[in-house]
């Protein structure tokens, strides 16, 4: 032990005299003596005046014992106290890094997934600070904790996350941590702040009888919201309205969440983070701001200082009261360096004296505009500040001193006991605590001291008198308070260190600052995704899988440098977005840009590949039932119809085929699927799902029939990408293979289909990406397609397929009639593809339909179908077909694509003839073969396939209507 003596005549001038005194102990060892002589010589060289008021010689003391510390003198000279503590740390007496540098940290994840961003934060920061990090679910499942070695050096930090708290408490209770070990739970507070039938447990203790604390009795209740603190049960003159000062319409009427870090329970030391969460009205969202900024804006500089002082009094008194009611107050602490994060919700009602309306362990962020992202990101920034305050980074020098100084330190501890009659002995763990406390005050970062501070109110005096440990820890608390006052006076011109002040300034500077570290700090998703590999700022490509039921993902990348800008998918894309996730593979690009110059520069690109699983399915068994559905219960478009699976009446096994072919493409129908039970869609074989009209069937053409039907015909498509998907399906069915594919957004003509006997043409409409004044009208787009497809026959040899997702209306139908009559093509076959599901998800950057909007589309779709049939056109009711399977969309932000074209690794069949392609009215270019291609990669034939079961259904209905109509006319 190191000793503090009250001998007035024998006082240490500095740490050198302390060494010198120790060397004169009769029990000094040889190595220690050599070290002491070196330090003593240095001391004699540097000491200018050994006979000053701070040092007096005593031959008897020097002969028998040593020169000791006098706490009374140190309390009056905090500069010397600080210098002694820093010298002690530098020379290794209480060297934190000697124990912790390259030590082990254990994270108990409990109920939190190991891939959670919070777990990743703890691991990343602790590793940066020099720790080797291990993970386990609970203390009982940690091999490192189960070993329980006697030397106590197996771990240096234990982090207990949500769900592992009880496991951690058992570990602390039955195996007291060593003086160098930190745990993020203080046992005293875990019991004091429990809810006991709507009352905080510590408030029910008889030790607090007669004490009136500014806290609601129900503040510890998990069901109580901070906003419920408007009706107080606490009546005290301290909550009277503010007298004097200027209060405008931004008066002090708000609920403020303060985030408190308790770094020790006995003696009590605590800090408060400068970030607070403010809620000024029950109907408004909470927002983050700085503590001093909040008070200064509402009260001015004078009253704001008083408000902060009162705030510290309130929280300090409650923490003191809670400790009084615990066993920790009357016994040695089970965990000297345990720490605890707390959230205090204080309500201000036009008074400088707040009332605590909510008190919770851990960090909580209520009612933020985006509680998942904003709350989690703010929490993780705060946790990083906590970890860097409590676990300062070790360096190689500290690691090297571990072996050389550690042994000498232990020898000093062993032989340095104090046995003088008036000695006050400071155990090593308490001196360790002083070292830590001094370090926290020296580099507080975004924290400011909360306790101990000078609390002169009667309530605090009453609480101190009730504490059984006041005699034991009073002088220690005085030393801590003296340190706090010293650093407060020294930092009057600024709350933070220079480094932290620069960081805070950078967060609020203009965007002209450069992006110096173009990396992501973290990638947040909602719902959380398991990234493969685990996120690392230096890794640029990730993959993740999501189940079928996940149809949207919200993504928010967070940059390391606040001056770096984030854009999703494109240079002007949003920073945060809600993405639809189609079946199969989707890709999202994350661009980190520097926008300090006039022209933004992309510095780094991250890529996220997401694979969405297909609907869960079971293979068909011998015994099954046929189930049907019209719409999904997740989106009830027709309230007058049931949703979900229903048993087909009288059907067991194969359903009976309808006897007659359908006369129209909008015949009412439903989806049928074989299942073990219609009450559970997971028991169905979704590979066998089929569209079945109620009273007819659509003939399915084999390839020879289809090729014969398409002989010498021209099929023209005008519409959006959903119409284009039907065209490519037709081309693949007619030609066996699809040899050319393009996401055409203009006009394109395909020749030599069906051995040169069929031509397909396509024109994209509407061209929504152009300014409205520059977009071609539907009439103009149709005329251009006709002109570029000539010559055309005025018969069903010419087929016009019109339609899209949701742009078609009855005006377009009249335009078709007018243009065809003027062009002399009134006898051609027109097929109207009706509306389809899409834009029904809340996606950023595009329009999103509400449920009522989708329901209105259903009625609009019926009107379009009736009008088209009235004009003599064929129709396909794609809305009814896509309505029940709206979750099975493929790639695309509109969630409207039920087809996807992908490249085949090998051709599936022999080519039926090379394609000639005509674009924008230019002459057709004939593919002359691979030997004339300049690109070496194109020397092998490339084939594509159109996938998508829903697209296949309505495309087959299109083929059926084209060919059945021709057969009927020929007859």
N, C-alpha and C positions, 0 to 999 in steps of 0.2 A: 504494500500500500504506500501511497504518497501521503505525506502528512502535512496538515495545516495546524500550526501552533499559535497560541495567543501570547507568546512571549514577546514583550514589547522591545526587548533589547537585542533580539537576534532575528534579523529580517534579511531575506534574500534579495540581493540587488537584481539579479536576473537568473536565467536558467544555468549559467555557468557556475554560480555559487551553489545552486542546487546540486549539480554534479559534484562539486567540490566537497560539499557536506556529506554526500553519500559515500564518497571515497574514504572518508575518515571513519566510517563504521568499522568496527573490529571484524565484522564478518565478511568483508569484501573479498572477492575472489581475484585470482591473478589477472585474467583477461579484463575484468572490470576495472581493476586498478590501473592497468595501462591506458584504457580508454579515459578513465577519470583524470589521469595525469595530463593527457593531451588536452582535454577540455580545460583543465585547471590552468595550464600554461597559457592557453589562449585567453582565458579570463584575465590573468594577471597582466597580459600584454594590453588588453583592450580597456581595462578598468581605469578610469581617470581619477576617481575620488572614492576610496574605500572607507572614508571616515565621515561621509555625508549623513544626512538625517535618515536615509533609508537603510543604512547598514551600520551595525555596531558589533565590535568583536567581543566575544565571551570565551575566555580560554577554557573554562570548564565545559561549555557546550561543544567547542571544537575538539576538545580532547575526548569526550565521551560519546557524543552523537553527531549532529550535523546542523547546518544552517537551514532553517525551516521557513515555510510560507506563513505569512500573517494575513488572513482573509480580510481583516478590517482595513489594512493598508491597501490591499488590492482593490477593495471596493471603492476606495477613494482615488484610485489611480487605474482606471480601466484600460488606458493605453498599455500599461505594463502587463496587465492580465492578458490582453490580447496578444502581446508579443510573446509571453510565456507559452500560451496555448499554441501559437504558430510555430515557435521553436520546438516545442514538444512534438508537434506533428512532423516537422521537417527532419528531426533527428531520430524519429522512429519510436518514441515512447508510446504514443497512442496512434500509431500509423495505421490509418484505415486501410490503405491500399496494401499494406503488408499482409493483411488477412484476405482482403477481397480481390486484389488484382489477380486476374485469371482464376477467380474462384468460381463456384458453381451456383447457379440460380435454378430454382425449381418452380415451374408454373403448373398449378393444379387447375385444370380447365373446368372441372365439374360438369355443369349442364351445357357449357358453351363448346361449340365445335372447335377442334384444334385449328381448323382453317379460317375461323372468324378473324376479322380484321383487328379486333382488340387483342386477341392472342398473338397475332403476328406483330402487333406494335410492341408488346412486352418483350417478345423474343428479339425483335430487331434492335430496340434501344439497349437492352441489357447486353446483347452481343457487342454493340458499338462501344459500350462502356467497359468492355473487357471481360465479360462473364461467359462461361460455358453454360448453355441453357438446356435443361432437360424438361420434358413434359410428362404429366400423368393426369389421370382423371381425379384421383383422390390420394390422400396421404397414405392410405393403406395399400394402394396399388403402385406406389413409387418405390422402386428397388433401393434408391438412394436413401429415402427416409426410413425404410424398413431395417436397414443395416444398423442404424442407431449406434454408431461407433462411439467409444468413450471419449475420444479426443475432441469430438464436436466440431470437427473441421470439414465435414463432408459437404456442407452447403453454406452459402453466405446470404442468400436471399430466397425467401419463400413467398410466392404470389398466389393467393387463393382467390379464384374467380367465382362467379355466381354458381351456387350449388355445392361448392366444396368448403364452405365456411365451417360447418360443424366438424368436418374431418380435420381442418386446420386447428380448430380450438382444442380438439382432443390431443393433437400433437403438442400444442403449447402447454396444455395442462399436465401431461404426463412426462414430458421431456422438455424441461425449460431450455429455451434457446440460449446459446452462448452469447457473451457480451458483444461479439462482432456480427451476430446474425440478425437479419431484419425480416419481419413478417408484416404483411399489409392488413393485419387485424389486431386491434387492441381488445383483449378479452373483457376489460372493464366496461367498455362502451357497448360491446355486443350484447351484454346483459342489461345494462342500464336503460337502453333505448328500445327495449321490447315493448310491444303493445299488450297491456293487461286489461282486457275488457274495455277498450276505448280510452285508457289512461296510460301515460308513459310510466313504465315500471319504476323509475327512480323517483317519481313524484309521490309514490305511495309509501316511501320509506319513512319511518318515524324520525329519523335523524333530521329530516327537513320539516318537521312539524312547526307550524307558525311562519314558515318562510313563504313569501309571495314572489314567485318568479314570473317574469314577463313571457309566459309561454302558455299556449292552450293545452289543457290536459290531454286532448286527443291528438296532439301533434305527432305522436309516434304511430298512430293508426295507419295501416297501409291503404285503407279505403277512403281516407280523408284527402280531399284535394286542397292544394294551397289556396285556391280562390275562395274556399269556404271560411276563410279567416276574417270575414267582414263583421261577424257577430262575435264579440269577445266575451269570454267569461272572466277575463282578467280586468280588474278595475284598480287603477293605481293613478296617483296624481302625476306620475312620470309620463303618462300618455296624453297629457293635456296638449291642446293645439299650440303650435309655434307662436311665441310672442316676439314681436319685433322682426326685423328683416323684411325683405321684399319677396312676396310670393305672387307670381302671375298665374296664368292659366295652366302652366306646367307645374303645378304645386306638387308637394310631396305626398301623393296618394297613389301608392303602387305596392305590389308584392314583388320582392326582390329575392332571388335565389343567390346565396353566397356559398362559395365552395371552400371548405375549411380542411386543411391538412394538419392533423395532430401528429407531431413527430415524437412525442413522449407523453406518457400518462402520469408518471411519478418520477420527478416533478413534471408538472404540466407545461408543455411547450406546444404552440400552435401557430400556424400561418394561414392567411387568407389569400386566395388567388385574385388578381386584379380584374378578371373577367366575371361579370355577373349577368344573370338572366332577369329581365324586367318585364313585368306584365302590368300595364296601366289601366286596363279595362277588361271586364269579364268576357266581352265579345271580341277582343283583339288578341292577336297572337303575341307570344313572348318574343323578345329580341335580346341579343347580347350587346353589351356595352362595357366600358370600364367603370370600375367602382367610383373613382374620384370624378370622372366625367359626369356620371349620372347625378351625383350630389351637386357638383358645381353648376351644372346647367339649371338646376331647379332651385338652388339655395344661395348661390354666390359663394365666393371663396371663404368668407368667415363662418357662415353657418354650415357649410359643407364639412369643414374640419371638425366642428362639434358633432355633426351627425355621424362621422366615422368613429369618433371617440366613443359615442354612446353605443354604436353598433358593436364595437369591440367589448364594451362593458357587458352588454346583454349576452353575447356568445360566451365570453369568458366566465361569467357567473353561472351559466347553465352547464358548461363543461365542468366547472369546479363542483357544482352541486351534484352532478352525476357521479363524479369520482368519490365524493363523500359517502355515497350509499353503497360502495363496492368494497370487497375485501382488499382490493389493491391499495386502498388508502391507509390501511393499518398493517400491511405486511410488505415485504420486499416484492417488487414487480416480477411477474413471471416472464416478462419479455421487455427488457429495458429499452430496446430500440425498435419495438413494434410501432407501426404507424397506422393511421386510420384516416380515410377520406369521409367527409360528412357534407351533407347538403342542408343548409339552414334556409328555410323560407321565412322571410321577415316581412310583415305587413306594416306599411307606414300610412297613417291616417291623419295627415296634416300635423304631425308631431315628429320631433327629433328622436323620440323614444319608441322604437318599434316593438311589436309583439311577434314572437315566434309562432307561426301557425302550422309549420310542418318541419319535422326533423327526421332525416333519413341517412342511413349509412350509404356509402358509395356516392357516385355523381349522378344527378338526375336533371333532365332538361324537359320541362313541361310546356306543352302548348306552343311549340315553335311552329313556324309556317311549314317547315319540312322536318318533323321530329326525327325521322329515320336518318336522313343524310346530315342535315345541319346539326342535329343533336349529337349524332355519333361522331361526326368529324370534330366538333368542338370538344367533346369528351376526350377524344384521342389526343388532340393537341394538349389538353390540360394534363392528361396522364403522362405524356412525354415530358412536360415541364416538371411533374412530380418526380419521375424517375431520374431525370438529370439533376434535380436538386438533391435527392437522397442517395444516389449512386454516382458520384462524380467519376469521370473517366480516369482509369489508371494509365500510367505510362511505363515505358520500359525501365526507367530509372527506379520507379517504385517497386517494380517486380524484382529488380536486381537486389534491392535492399531487403527483400523479404527474408532471406536466409541469414544474412550477416547481422542485421539489426534485431530481427525477431528474437533470436536466442538471448542476446544481451538484454533485451527489454524484459524477457521473462525472468532473467536473473535479478534484475533490479526490482521486479515485482516481488520476487521470492524473498530477497534479503532486505527489502526496504520497509519493513514494518515499522510502525511508530508506536512506541510504548511509553511516551512521556505522560505524566499525570494529566496535563491540560490539553492533550492532543485531540484534534478533530481529524479523523482519518477519512480520506476520500478514496473509496474503492476504485479499482481500475475501470469498472463499467461506468461509474459516474463521471470519472475524468474523461472517458470515452465519449459520454453524452455531451460534456462541455465542449469537447473538440468538434463534434458534429454540429452542435448548436452555433458555435462560432463560425464554422464554415458556411452554414445556411445563411447567417446574417451577412457574411462577407459577400457572398454571391447569391442573392435571393432570387434572381431571375424575375419572373412576373409575380412573385409573392411578396407580401409585407407581413411583418410580425403582428400577430393577433394577441398572443399571450406568451410570457408574462409582460404586462404593461402596468403602468401606475394606475391602479384602481382604488380610488379614495372614497367610493360610495359606501354607505352603511351596509348595503346588502352584501357586498363582497367581504367586508369586515366580519359580518355575522357568519358567513359561510366558512371563512378561514378559522374562526373560533370553534366551529363545530367539527373541524377536521382533526382526527387523532394524530395525523402525521405532521401537524404544523411545527412542532418542536424539532422534528427530525429533518424536515426539508426547508425550514424557513430561511436559513442562511444560504442554502443552495439556490432557492428561488431568488434570493437577493442578488446572488452572483449572476444568474441568468438575466434578471431584470436590468442589472447594471450593464451587461453586454448589449442588451437590446437598446437601452437609452444611448449608449455610446455610438452604435451604428446609426441610430435614428438621427442623432445630431450631425454625424459625419455626412449623412446622405440627404441633408435638408434640401439641397439643390436638385435632387433627382431621386426617384424611388428605386431605380434599377441600376444595375451595373452598366458600364459603357457598352459592352457587347450586346446586352439585352435591349438597351435603349435604341441602339442602331437597328436591331431586328424589328422592334416595334415601329420605328420610323419607316422602315422599308415597306411594311405592310400597308402604309397609308400614303405613300408617295405616288406621284403621277405615273402613268403608264409608260413614260419615256424611259424608265429604267430598263436595262437589258435583261434578257432571260439568260442568266449565267449558268444555270444548272438545269438543262432541258430534260428532266426526268420526272416520272410520276412518283409521288410519295405513297399513294395507295390507290387502288381501284375498287370503288364501292358499287355494289349492285343490290337491287331489291327485286325479288328475293335474293338472299345471298347465294352465290355460286362457288363451287369448289374449283379453283383454277388449277390447271395442270400445265406447267409446274406451279408451285406456290409462288405468290407474287414476290418479285424482286425488281427493284427499279432498273436494274441493268438488263433484265430479260425483256425482250420486245414482243414476243409472240406467246399467246396462251390459248388453251382450249378448255371448254367446259361443256357439261351435259346437263340438260334440264328435262324433267318428266313431261309427259304429254299435256297435262293440265296447266302447265305454265305457258301462257300465250303472250305475255309481255314481260319485258325486263327493263327496269329503270337503272340507268348507268350514270355514275358521276365520278370521273377521274379527278384526283386531287394532285396538283403539281408540288414538287419540292420547293420551287422558287415561286413566290406569289406574283412575280412579274412575268412569268410564263403564262401564255394563254392556251386554253384547251378548246379544241373543236372536234366534233365527232363527224367522221366520214368525209368531210370536205373543208376547204379553207374557211368558209363562212358558216360552218355547221354550229350547232348549239354546244354549250359546255356540258350541259346535262340533258338527257333525253330519255323518253319512254319509247322503247323499241318493241315492235311486234316480233315474235319469234316463230317463224314458220317451221313446219315439219322438216326434218333433215338439217342441213348445214346452213348456217348464216354467218356472215362476217361483218365485224364492226371495226373500222379504223379509228384510232385515237391520235390526233395530231397535236403535238406540243409545238407552239409557234412563238417566235419572238416578234412582237409588234412595236418595238421601240422606234423602228424606222417607218418611212412612208409606205413601203411595200412589206407586208408581213412575210416572214421567212419560216418555213417548216424546219424545225430543228431535229425532231425525233418523231417517229411513227410507231405506235404500238398497235398490234392487231389481236383482236379477240375473235376466236372461232367458237360458235355456239352450236351444239348439236341437240335438237329437240327430238325426243323419242316419239315413236309412233304410239297410237292408242294401245293400251294394254290388251292383249288378246290371248285366248286359249284355242288350241286346235279343236276342230269339230270332232265330237265323240259320236258313238253309234246312237245314243239316245240324246236327243236335243229337242228344243221347242223353237219355233219361229217367232221372233219378236219383231215388232215394227215401231217406227217412230216418224214423226213429221217434223218436230222441232226439238232442240236441246233445252233442258230446263235452265241452262245458264243464260239463255237469251230467248225469252218468250215473245215471239213476233206476233203470234195469233193467240190472244188471250182466250178466244172461244174454243180452242183446241187443246187437248192434253199435251203434255211435254214428257220427254223421256220414253223409255221402252214400255211397250204394252204387248201382251200376248196376242198373236193373230187368231181371231175366233175360228175354232174348229180346225186349226192347223197343227199338225204334229209331224215333224220331219219335212219332207219336200212339200212346198205349196203347189196347189194346182194352177197350171198355166192358164192365162186368160185365152178364150177361144178366138178372138178376132184381133187383127192389127189395129193400132190406134189411127184415128182419122186426123189427129192434130198433135202438135208437139207440146201442147199445154194441158194435156189430159191430167186430171188430178191423180196424184200418186203418193207413195210413201216409201221409206227405206225399210228393207227387211234384212234380218241378220239372224243366223242360228246361234242359240245360247243354251247353256245349261239351265239358266234361270233368268227370266225377264226382269227380276228385281235387282240384278247386279250386272252392270254392263261390262265388268271385268271377266265374266264367264263366257263372253261371246267370241266367236271367231270372226274378227273384223276383216279378215282377208276375203270373206265370202259375202260381205254386205253388197246389196244390189238395190237399184231403184226399180220399183214395181208400180206401174199405173194401176188404178183401182179396178178398171173393167176392160183393159185391153193390153196389148203388148207392142213394143216397138221392134220391128224385124231387125235382126242383126245380120249384116251382109258379110259373106266371106270375101276373100280378096278377089277371086275371079269375077264375082258378081259386081263388086265395087269398081273394078277396072273397066268392066263392060259399061256400067252406068256412067262412068266419067269419060268415056270415049268422045273425043272431039268437043269437049266442053271447056268453057272458061268460067272459073269461079273467082269472083272478085269479093274481097273483104274490105270493109271500111269500119274503123272503130279503134278501140284502145288495145292494150296488151292482152286482155282476156279474149278478144276476137282473134288476135294474132295467134294465140295458143291453139285455138280451134283450127286455124289454117294449117299450122305445122302438124297437128294430129292428122288432118286429112291427107297432107302430103306424104307422111310416113305410111299411112294405111294404104294409099294408092300405089306408092312406089316401093313398098317393102322396107326401104331404109330412108333415112333422112340424111342427105349428104350436105346440105347447106342450112345454116341457121344464123339468124341475126336478130338482135333486138332493134328491129327497124322502127324508126320514128319518122319515116318519110314514105315515099311511094316506091314499091319494089315489085318487079314482075319475075316470076319463075317459069321458065320454058322447059320443054322436054320432060315433063312429068308423064308417067304412064306411057313410056316409050315414045315421047314426043306428041302424044295425042291429047294431052290435057295441059292447060295453062292456069296458073294461080297468080292473082295479083292482090296487093295489099296497100292500103293507104291509112296512115295513122291519123286519128282524130279523137279528141281535140288536142291541139298542140298547146297545152296549158303552160308550158315553160316560156312561151313568147309573151311580150307585152300584149295586153288585151287588144290594143288598136292594130297590132300586126298579125294577129291570129287569123288564118283563113277561116271563112265561114264554112258551115257544113255544106252549103250549096256549092261553094267553090271547090272544096275538097272532093266532092262527089264528081263534079264535072272533070276535074283533072284526072281522076282515076279512070273515068270512062274514056277520055281522050287518049291516055297512054296505053289503054288496053285494046284499042281498035285494031282490026275490024271486029265488030260484035254483031251477033245475030239477034234479031228481035223475036226470040223464042226461049224455051226453057234450056236451050243449049248454053245460054248465058245465065249465070246464077249470081245474084248479089246478096251477100250476107252482111247485115248491118246490126250493130249493137255494141254494148260496152258494159261497164259496171253500173254507173248511175247517171250518165249524162243524157241518155235518150229520153225524148218526150214526144208528145203527139204532134208538135210543130215539125219535128224532123220527119215524121211519117208523111206529112203533107208535102214537105220539100222533096222527098223521094218521088212522090207521084208527079209533081210538077216537072222535075228534071227529066224523068224517064219519058214522059209524054212529049216534051220538047225535043228530046234526042231521038225520038222514034223507037224507044225501047220499052213501051208499055206492056209488052207480052213476055218479058223475061221473068224468070223465077226469082222472087224476092223472099228472103228468109230473115225474119226479125228475131235476133237474140235479145231477150228482154233483160231487165236489170239483174243484178247479182249482189250477194252479200259482200260487204267491204266497208271500210271507214267506220267500223263499229267499235273500234278499240281506242282508248285515250292515248293517242300517239302525238308527240310533239312535232310541230312543223307542218302538219296537214290537218284538214278539217276532221272532226270527230263527231259522229252522230250519237245522239242520245237514244234511249230505248223508244221513246215516242217518235223520234225521227225515223227509226227503222220500221216501226209499225206503220207509219204513214207511207213509207216506200212500198210496202206490201200492197196497199190499195192503189197507189200510182202504177205499180207493175200490172195490176189487173186491168186498169184502164188502157194501158199501152197495148196489151195483148188483144183486147176487144177491138180497139181501133185498127190495129194491123189486120186482123181477120176480116174486118168490115171492108178494108181496101183490097182484099183478095190475096194477102200475103201469108206465107207460112210463118209459124211462130215456134219458138222454143222457150219454155218457162224456166229459165235458169235460176230465177229467184227462189222458187219453191224447192229446187234441187239443192241449192247451196245453203238454204236456210237451216236445215237440220244438221249440217256438217260444217258449220262456220268456223269451228276450231281447227279444221284440217287444211287451212291455207298453207301455201308454201312461201318462198321468199318474196319480199316486197313490203314496204312500209304501209301500204293501204290495206293489208290483210285481205286482199281481193283476188289473189292469184291462186288458182287451184291447178296450175300446171307448172312444170319446170322442164327445161331442155338441158340435157347434159350429154357430154361426149362419151361415146362407147369406146372401150379399149380396143375392141376388135369388131369388124363388121359382122352383123347377124345374118346377112344373106347377100347374095350377089347383087351388085348394083344394076338397076334397071335402065341406066343411061345417065350420062353426065348432064348437069344442069346448065342452062344458059340464064344469066341473070341480067335484068335491065333495071337500072335505077334512074330516077329523075328524068325519064324520057330519053336517056342515052341509048345508043345502039346496043343490042344484046351482045354479050361477050361469051363466046363458046369456050368451054373448058377444053383445052387442047391436050390435056394429059399431064401427068406428073413430070415428064421429061422437060417441060418448058417452064416449070415453076422456079422462081428465083430463090424462094425460101426453102432451104434444105429440109426443114421440119415438115414441110407440106408435101414431100415426095410420097408419103404414104397416104392412102385414102383415109379420110376422117368421116366417121359416122356418128349421128346423134340419135337420141331417143327422147320422146316426149312422155314424161311420167306425170301421174296425178290421177287417181281413180275418179274423182268428182268431174274433172275436165273430160275424162274418157266417157262418162255417162252422157253428158249433154252433147259432146261431139259425135257420138254414135247416133244420137237422136237426129242431129243435123244431117248425117249421111243418110239415115233412113228417110227423112222427109224429102231430101233431094231426089233419091232414087225411086222411092215409092210414088212420088208425084209424077215422075217421068213415065213410070210403068203404066200408071192410070191414064195419062194423056195418050200414050201410044195405043192403049187398048180402045 
